[in-house]
Amino acid sequence: MLASEPSTACILGLGYIGLPTAALMASRGWKVFGVDVNADVVKTVASGRAHIAEPDLDGLVQKMVLEGRLIPKTEPLPADVFIITVPTPITEGNAPDVSFVDAAARSIAPHLRTGNMVILESTSPVGTTARISEYLANMRTDLSFPTRAGLAADIKVAYCPERVLPGRILGELHHNDRSIGGVSSACTEKAIAFYKTFVRGECIRTTAPTAELVKLSENAFRDVNIAFANELSLICARLGIDVWEVIALANRHPRVKILQPGPGVGGHCIAVDPWFIVHSAPDIAPLIRTARQVNDAKTEYVYQNARALLQSNQEQSLACLGLAFKANVNDLRESPALEVTEKLAENFGARIVVVEPNISELPKSLKTLGVRLVSFREAINLCKILLLLVDHDQFRRISANELEGKIVFDTRGIWRNLIVSKQ
Ligand code: SAJ
């Protein structure tokens, strides 16, 4: 860190982005107050552990807490830089819910001093950064903010989205390029100097609304492309063609890169963020909206087909292989695998067993329906029907012999060379 740089930061929200960012900044010389409204999270971090499973995070958190550089708190404290990394979910009607961002802004308002910077990292609808600047200006009339005072404002406000991939968060936080948009150009410059203290990727100047839309566009782009693959998988199933072979061969074209079909799209980002764009311009976003619907419909398709297999094999059990939203993570949020499993369990109860190597306990919703969590080997011994929902590495370690005599529904195509799979 440069000697002239400010040295204390306060990060609001110790989740998938906040905690790794706090630990990484602490390791680059910052004194970081890590704030979370959940006292259990604060307690876990204070004991030197990460409450989320992410490679290398536990060790780094432990080291930074022990060295006194990462200080977990339930309330914000005065700092040079405030970074908001709280969740921005969607409502039942697919509208953005920015109430956690507003609450975080409210909580830092009393601590702001001239020279401070507020950075929003949460994925947010276009206009949120300027709105937060106004929100703070109304709470702190003794200070000036860039939406009203421009370059000379006492407080600088900027937007800088994260774009890290769960499973590779620490490395990507350090190496990914960042789009950084201030409410004024002075805010942008100050935010760039800040990120350069711990990011090795390029820090690129833009405006706050552009940076907000860049983040949403990245995830909507991926969602639309996965929807294409999922739609293709339905077409191939009807025509009796192996979709994975079609994609592999089409991708030999130098300008074609089709993504992979699956049981739908999960996680807290790609299944959510496109709705922020649709919400901001509903009459002119039919493609983005339809992609969401296509991906959600794929989950229903998988459920209906698995249900039919159970109905036509009355005496048999079915193993749901994987609950996580994607391969090799323990995150079950917005997981299509979990959704399919819950619906099957509601209808078939104890005929369903689950294998999820990344968790030690089933979610309550499944436990109460009589579903058991078993090992991969046990599931193969117990069940005639195997429903592959997540492409965890462990599920790749199986031989053609072990699949013999099984009814296999492989939604990820990882066993396509072992059997004639059904997508
Ligand atoms: N999926 C498919 N087919 C594919 C690729 C993914 O069905 O070909 C599914 C996955 O199984 C999963 C979902 O899509 O259910 C999302 O997985 P992902 O690995 O594509 O993305 P996330 O949600 O883990 O992280 C994304 C990333 N965004 C992009 O790649 C554009 C990440 O860089 C962002 O930082 C993150 O969202 C975020 O926080 O917004």
Residues whose N, C-alpha, C, O or C-beta is under 5 A from the ligand:
A	BS01	SAJ	E162 R163 V164 L165 P166 E218 N219 R222 I226 L259 Q260 P261 G262 G264 V265 G266 G267 C269 I270 F325 K326
